[in-house]
């Protein structure tokens, strides 16, 4: 059974920092591209950052220079370091794992963790 469990969300003042973690189980973690997405109330789920199996990273323009995604294959965990937080970063943050295998896409999601940034 695949599980992605996010943690580290919470309430923080603008300008503060949080570090999100996503612990994966039930998959061969090193074979999966990992990502963080977020969804604010009434809005669609948007990409925040991704990291490939080769550690290449990609960021949404709105978080470049403030957020850093990283992965620890030995710990089966992906992280999102969020600095200089803004009220517009308030959302539920979701962890995603994706892999192409035998022509099929394996795509898994965590349950989400709430991040609230107060002004």
Residue pairs with C-beta under 8 A, 6 or more apart in sequence:
1 25
1 26
2 24
2 25
2 26
2 27
2 97
2 108
3 24
3 25
3 26
3 110
4 22
4 23
4 24
4 95
4 96
4 97
4 108
4 109
4 110
4 111
5 22
5 23
5 24
5 25
5 110
5 111
6 20
6 21
6 22
6 93
6 94
6 95
6 110
6 111
6 112
6 113
7 20
7 21
7 22
7 23
7 113
8 18
8 19
8 20
8 21
8 113
9 18
9 20
9 93
9 113
9 114
9 115
10 18
10 114
10 115
10 116
11 116
11 117
11 118
12 18
12 85
12 115
12 116
12 117
12 118
13 117
13 118
14 85
14 86
14 87
14 117
14 118
14 119
15 84
15 85
16 85
16 117
17 81
17 82
17 83
17 84
17 85
18 82
18 85
18 115
19 79
19 80
19 81
19 82
20 36
20 79
20 80
20 82
20 93
20 95
20 113
20 115
21 77
21 78
21 79
22 34
22 36
22 77
22 78
22 79
22 80
22 95
22 110
23 75
23 76
23 77
24 32
24 34
24 76
24 77
24 78
24 95
24 97
25 76
27 97
27 99
27 106
27 108
29 73
29 76
29 97
30 53
30 73
31 53
31 99
31 101
32 53
32 97
32 98
32 99
32 106
33 50
33 51
33 52
33 53
33 97
33 98
33 99
34 50
34 51
34 69
34 71
34 78
34 95
34 96
34 97
34 98
35 47
35 48
35 49
35 50
35 51
35 69
35 95
35 96
35 97
35 98
36 47
36 48
36 49
36 50
36 69
36 78
36 80
36 93
36 94
36 95
36 96
37 45
37 46
37 47
37 48
37 93
37 94
37 96
38 45
38 46
38 48
38 89
38 91
38 92
38 93
38 94
38 115
39 45
39 46
39 91
39 92
39 94
39 112
40 90
40 91
40 92
43 91
45 94
46 60
47 58
47 60
48 59
48 60
48 63
48 67
48 69
48 80
48 93
49 57
49 58
49 59
49 60
49 63
49 67
49 68
49 69
49 80
50 57
50 58
50 69
51 57
51 58
51 69
51 70
51 71
51 78
55 71
57 69
59 67
59 69
62 88
63 82
63 89
66 82
66 83
66 84
66 85
67 80
67 81
67 82
67 83
68 80
68 81
68 83
69 78
69 79
69 80
69 81
70 78
70 79
70 81
71 77
71 78
71 79
72 78
72 79
78 95
80 93
82 89
82 115
85 115
85 117
86 117
87 117
87 118
87 119
88 117
89 115
89 117
90 115
90 116
90 117
91 114
91 115
92 112
92 113
92 114
92 115
93 112
93 113
93 114
93 115
94 109
94 110
94 111
94 112
95 109
95 110
96 107
96 108
96 109
96 110
97 106
97 107
97 108
98 105
98 106
98 107
98 108
99 105
99 106
100 106
